[in-house]
């Protein structure tokens, strides 16, 4: 089974059908449905359409890219997120580790996030779903060190992390640190200012990341995200490039 897909926020302005058409045209059988526009947790009509499209196009949901944020989103909203992922057939729900950097998160906030995560993980485990945190600035999950600290304290088998490069000198250390907990990698090519490039422009770095991951024995799911110019043609080229890198 090819462990490659893309997150629908890559084409946030396109319809659910158009997103599935892009997947089909590029031989991609898995999606990370975005929980903001394409499949909001409380939108049953959107969910029903996504299900029909998955069947029509022969596509599966790998993950639900939710915007549930620890200590900010009302915990009472999580059951609807979980139900959406379950109905879609997704095995991973992406969450956010708060809204503060690790440097600005207090010890009390850290402990509260840990306890909240344990409660959410117990609910997700009943559905055989893994929770995984976006690796992102302005969250506690903003470095390999803080990520591992949090995940070790949570100590739940179904709580993992995403990883993505920040395009700075911390990338390799961050990646190596989270390898034991790595379940998804967001793939894109841009500089530290957010300017986007074709994936092959970052080829040297991505080849190195892929080599490190393969040597570790980790087998994450590779999720393409954000292409230059939001272009379908660029997406097609980047998908081909990524497949070449992964096949080596």
Secondary structure, 3 states (H helix, E strand, C coil): CCCEEEEHHHHCCCCHHHHHHHHHHCCCCEEEEECCCCCCCCCHHHHHHHHHHHHHHCCEEEEEEEEEECCCCCHHHHHHHHHHHHHHCCCEEEEECCCCCHHHCCHHHHHHHHHHHHHHHHHHHHCCCEEEECCCCCCCCCCHHHHHHHHHHHCCCCEEEEECCCCCCCHHHHHHHHHHHEEEEEECCECCCCCECCHHHHHHHHHHHHHHHHHHCCCCEEEECCCHHHCHHHHHHHHHHHHHHHCC
